[in-house]
Amino acid sequence: MSNFPLVSALVTGVAAAALVAANPAASSIASTTASTTASTVSEDCPVSEYAMGIRYQQSAHSAAAQLQSWSVAEARLKKLVAGRRGHGEQLAVVSDLDETVLDNSALLARDLEACHTYTTWDTWSDWEVRGTPSLTPGAADFFEYADRHGVAIYYVSDRFEENKESTLATLRGLGLPQVVPGQVLLYGPSKEERRAVAEAEHKVVLLLGDSLPDFHDDFDGATAGEQEELVARHAGHFGRDWIMFPNATYGSWRKAPLEAWEQPLTLP
Ligand SMILES: [Mg+2]
């Protein structure tokens, strides 16, 4: 990525909309205010453990990782576009939305401040309709490049189909290209089936996501151990045709057992 006007999007925008790989649920949220630090979360709140993940997601460290992911994606796409010339191939990229293109951390922080367990996803639908997500830093440049070079863009997300008009409006409002109903494929069929829609008419050259099922259905429903094995098996894809984005706020890893050093704790 050659320029970083997007960092400002990260610094100013704290909001966004995301959808869990597993598919959240519905209901109501009210505010759209950003820039919460989660510092007001009570230690008595049973979900206060979520604060650390949100702090990371809203940190410059996360922004740097997002920039890195988009930069790798764009470098890969440039090579593919250069190699395409003269062959008439119709290239496409398939991108997840939430916590890949869109930053939804403001919703999660708002819920946490109210000591609400956002992983019940009962505030999500309202966010899809009324929320004000921001782009992750680097996203705008990547999609502008893809669009300018005739690469088809498919947005494959587990956002609610019944909120599709709102999601289309959100994406258009953020200036993303190729936001048309046929290229924004929401929750219903598996992500594999929706990726097949893009593959029917294009050569899909890049998959982008923050959750492993964004890349292959084998990850969906797999245990933590199975996912680990699958990541090792598919290691050659990452950073090449599969581009992973950081998301410390939710995911199928959330309740995975910890792997601890077996030595008993001894204090000096
Ligand atoms: Mg996502």
Residues whose N, C-alpha, C, O or C-beta is under 5 A from the ligand:
A	BS01	MG	L19 D96 L97 D98 E99 T100 D210
